[in-house]
């Protein structure tokens, strides 16, 4: 969640990988 959120969260800050 931490690493994926950092990578995907940056390009898709919609909250897909934030949850």
C-alpha positions as YAML, in Angstrom:
chain: A
units: angstrom
residues:
- id: 1
  name: UNK
  ca: [0.00, 0.00, 0.00]
- id: 2
  name: UNK
  ca: [2.84, 2.39, 0.80]
- id: 3
  name: UNK
  ca: [4.89, 1.77, -2.34]
- id: 4
  name: UNK
  ca: [1.94, 1.24, -4.67]
- id: 5
  name: UNK
  ca: [0.22, 4.33, -3.32]
- id: 6
  name: UNK
  ca: [3.34, 6.36, -3.95]
- id: 7
  name: UNK
  ca: [3.70, 5.17, -7.54]
- id: 8
  name: UNK
  ca: [0.07, 4.98, -8.61]
- id: 9
  name: UNK
  ca: [-1.10, 7.63, -6.18]
- id: 10
  name: UNK
  ca: [1.12, 10.12, -7.94]
- id: 11
  name: UNK
  ca: [-0.22, 9.51, -11.44]
- id: 12
  name: UNK
  ca: [-3.77, 8.61, -10.39]
- id: 13
  name: UNK
  ca: [-4.50, 10.64, -7.29]
- id: 14
  name: UNK
  ca: [-8.13, 9.63, -7.63]
- id: 15
  name: UNK
  ca: [-7.83, 7.21, -4.73]
- id: 16
  name: UNK
  ca: [-7.74, 3.92, -6.58]
- id: 17
  name: UNK
  ca: [-4.74, 2.52, -4.75]
- id: 18
  name: UNK
  ca: [-5.16, 4.74, -1.71]
- id: 19
  name: UNK
  ca: [-7.76, 2.41, -0.31]
...
